Structure formats: structure tokens, C-alpha cells
Amino acid sequence: MEVKDTQIKELTERARETNILIGGLQKMLSPLLGAPGERRPPSESGDLGA
């Protein structure tokens, strides 16, 4: 039982760390992605297209 408690504690900590990393990633990417209504065609945003 003690081993399982330790494993659960460690998994909970890993999940917390993952949530923090995902939150940071979303924060970094949000200015690049913008809201769907804010997207402009490539000719207006300066993109060359693919």
C-alpha cells in the first residue's frame, strides 16, 4: 500500500508539471496563433504562403 501511495504522489506531481508546461506552451503560442476571427489572409499578413 505504501508503494502505491508513493506512485500516486509521483504521478500527481508529474501531471502538475505537465499542466504547467502545457500552460506555458499555450501562452507562448497564443500570440502566434491568435483567435480564429483574427486571422488574416496571407497576402495581408506578409506571409509568402506555402
C-alpha positions in Angstrom: 0.0 0.0 0.0 2.8 2.4 0.8 4.4 1.8 -2.6 1.1 2.6 -4.4 0.8 5.8 -2.3 4.3 6.8 -3.4 3.5 6.1 -7.0 0.2 8.1 -6.9 2.1 11.0 -5.3 4.7 10.9 -8.0 2.2 10.6 -10.8 0.2 13.6 -9.4 3.4 15.6 -9.4 4.2 14.7 -13.0 0.7 15.6 -14.0 1.0 19.0 -12.3 4.4 19.6 -14.0 2.8 18.7 -17.4 0.0 21.1 -16.8 2.4 23.9 -16.1 4.5 23.1 -19.2 1.4 23.0 -21.4 0.1 26.2 -20.0 3.5 27.9 -20.7 3.4 26.5 -24.3 -0.1 27.8 -24.8 0.9 31.2 -23.5 3.9 31.3 -25.9 1.9 30.1 -28.9 -1.3 32.2 -28.4 0.2 35.4 -29.9 1.3 33.4 -33.0 -2.0 31.6 -33.5 -4.4 34.3 -32.5 -8.2 33.8 -32.3 -9.8 32.3 -35.4 -11.6 35.5 -36.2 -8.4 37.5 -36.1 -6.6 35.5 -38.8 -5.8 37.4 -42.0 -5.2 36.1 -45.5 -1.5 35.5 -46.3 -1.4 38.5 -48.7 -2.4 40.9 -45.8 -0.2 39.4 -43.1 3.0 39.4 -45.1 3.3 35.6 -45.4 4.6 34.2 -48.6 2.3 31.2 -48.5 3.3 27.6 -49.0 
